[in-house]
Amino acid sequence: MKDFPILETKRTILRQLTIDDANDVFYYFSKEEVAKFTDLEKFTTIKQAEKLINSFNKQFRNGIRWGILLKENNKIIGSCGFHHCNLQRLNVWNYKVEIGYELTLEYWQKGIMTEVLKEIIKYGFNKLNINRIEALIIPENIGSRKLVEKIGFKEEGLLKEYRFEKNKFVDCCIYSMLKNKI
């Protein structure tokens, strides 16, 4: 994969984030409800959004993070992608990736993230030859748990104090989807 892939769904275009998107990224990460279940603190400056975009772009090929551009208003309303992988050498990582995502609060429960995740999962299985996609979700994040279950992920268990985020250890529910089980 040489160039950043652009994907499209009925309502969105999934593309690489640029510094021009910083205001949109800042907007949704400045909301406590959006940042609550991520490893990031709520944003208070536009510089934080710029730094995050630069981080996503530097990690390309060690992961991929698409900006979710809503066609109806040409705004970035979230991001999604695969991380904790090396897309150039997936066999080193046993052909698995971890999925991650967030969405502007105003678009929660409208089916957009379901639509978007189905598209990137299809891309991962068919174009990247991934065999296993994992989702690690904080147990209290009921909305995210329902989302991944809705699109076919299976819960495998609870990982106690699995991550250190926001100055504390947090548990994670582990979900997975296997290529041969879709």
C-alpha positions in Angstrom: 0.0 0.0 0.0 1.8 3.1 -1.3 -1.0 5.7 -1.2 -3.5 6.4 1.4 -6.7 4.6 0.4 -9.9 6.6 0.0 -13.1 4.7 0.8 -16.7 5.7 0.3 -20.0 4.8 1.9 -23.5 6.0 1.2 -23.1 9.1 3.4 -19.4 9.5 3.9 -16.0 9.6 2.3 -13.2 8.1 4.3 -9.9 9.9 3.6 -6.6 11.0 5.2 -6.9 13.8 7.7 -5.0 17.0 7.0 -4.2 20.0 9.1 -7.1 21.8 7.4 -9.3 19.4 9.3 -8.0 20.6 12.7 -11.0 22.7 13.6 -13.4 19.8 13.0 -11.2 17.4 15.0 -10.9 19.9 17.8 -14.7 20.4 17.8 -15.5 16.8 18.6 -12.6 16.1 20.9 -13.5 19.2 22.9 -16.6 17.4 24.0 -16.2 15.3 27.2 -18.7 12.7 26.0 -16.5 12.0 22.9 -13.1 12.0 24.8 -14.5 10.0 27.8 -13.8 6.5 26.4 -10.7 7.3 24.5 -7.1 7.5 25.7 -7.1 11.2 25.2 -8.1 14.0 27.5 -10.8 16.5 26.3 -9.1 19.0 23.9 -8.7 22.6 25.1 -6.6 23.9 22.2 -6.5 23.6 18.4 -2.9 22.6 18.7 -4.0 19.3 20.3 -6.0 18.5 17.2 -3.1 19.4 14.9 -0.8 17.2 16.9 -3.3 14.3 16.7 -3.6 14.6 13.0 0.2 14.7 12.6 0.4 11.6 14.8 -2.2 9.7 12.7 -0.3 10.6 9.5 3.1 9.7 10.8 1.8 6.3 11.8 0.5 5.5 8.3 1.6 2.0 7.4 1.9 1.1 11.1 -1.8 1.7 11.2 -4.3 3.7 9.2 -6.7 6.3 10.5 -9.4 7.6 8.1 -11.2 10.9 8.6 -14.9 10.5 8.3 -16.1 13.2 5.9 -19.9 13.7 5.9 -21.0 14.2 2.3 -24.0 16.4 3.2 -21.9 19.2 4.8 -18.3 18.4 3.9 -17.3 18.3 7.5 -15.0 15.8 9.3 -17.3 14.2 12.0 -14.9 11.6 13.4 -12.2 9.1 12.5 -11.8 5.3 12.3 -9.1 2.9 11.5 -6.7 0.1 12.4 -3.9 0.4 14.8 -1.3 -1.7 16.6 -0.2 -3.3 13.3 2.3 -3.0 10.6 0.3 -2.9 7.3 3.5 -3.5 5.3 4.2 -6.8 7.2 1.0 -8.1 8.6 2.4 -11.6 9.0 4.6 -10.2 11.8 1.4 -9.4 13.7 -0.3 -12.6 12.9 -2.6 -11.0 10.4 -4.5 -9.1 13.0 -5.3 -5.4 13.8 -7.2 -3.5 16.4 -10.0 -1.2 15.3 -10.6 2.3 16.8 -13.1 5.0 16.1 -14.8 8.1 17.5 -17.7 10.3 16.2 -19.0 13.8 16.8 -21.7 13.6 19.4 -24.4 15.0 17.1 -24.1 12.0 14.8 -24.3 9.3 17.5 -27.1 6.7 17.0 -27.7 7.6 13.4 -26.1 4.5 11.8 -23.1 6.4 10.4 -20.5 4.5 12.4 -22.1 1.2 11.6 -21.9 2.1 7.9 -18.3 3.3 8.2 -17.0 0.3 10.2 -18.6 -2.2 7.8 -16.6 -0.5 5.0 -13.2 -0.5 6.7 -13.7 -4.1 7.9 -14.4 -5.1 4.3 -11.3 -3.3 3.2 -9.2 -4.9 6.0 -10.3 -8.4 5.1 -10.4 -8.1 1.3 -7.6 -5.7 0.5 -5.2 -6.0 3.5 -5.7 -9.7 3.9 -6.3 -9.3 7.6 -7.6 -12.4 9.3 -8.6 -11.0 12.8 -9.9 -7.6 13.8 -10.1 -6.8 17.5 -12.0 -4.2 19.4 -10.9 -3.3 23.0 -13.6 -1.4 24.7 -13.9 -0.1 28.2 -16.8 -2.0 29.9 -18.8 1.1 30.7 -18.9 2.1 27.1 -22.2 0.4 26.4 -22.8 2.3 23.1 -19.5 1.1 21.6 -20.1 -2.5 22.8 -23.6 -2.5 21.2 -22.1 -1.1 18.0 -19.5 -3.8 17.5 -21.9 -6.6 18.4 -24.4 -5.2 15.9 -21.9 -5.5 13.1 -20.8 -9.0 14.0 -18.0 -8.9 16.6 -18.1 -11.5 19.3 -17.1 -10.8 22.9 -14.3 -13.0 24.1 -13.7 -11.8 27.6 -12.5 -9.1 30.0 -8.9 -8.0 30.2 -8.3 -6.7 33.8 -6.3 -3.5 34.0 -5.3 -3.9 30.4 -4.4 -0.3 29.6 -3.0 2.7 31.4 -5.1 5.7 30.4 -5.6 9.1 32.0 -3.4 8.1 34.9 -5.2 4.9 35.8 -5.4 1.3 34.8 -8.6 0.4 33.0 -10.2 -2.9 32.1 -11.1 -3.7 28.5 -13.7 -6.1 27.0 -12.1 -7.8 24.1 -14.2 -8.4 21.0 -13.1 -10.0 17.7 -14.3 -10.6 14.2 -12.6 -13.3 12.1 -12.4 -13.2 8.3 -13.8 -16.7 7.9 -16.8 -16.0 10.2 -18.3 -13.1 8.4 
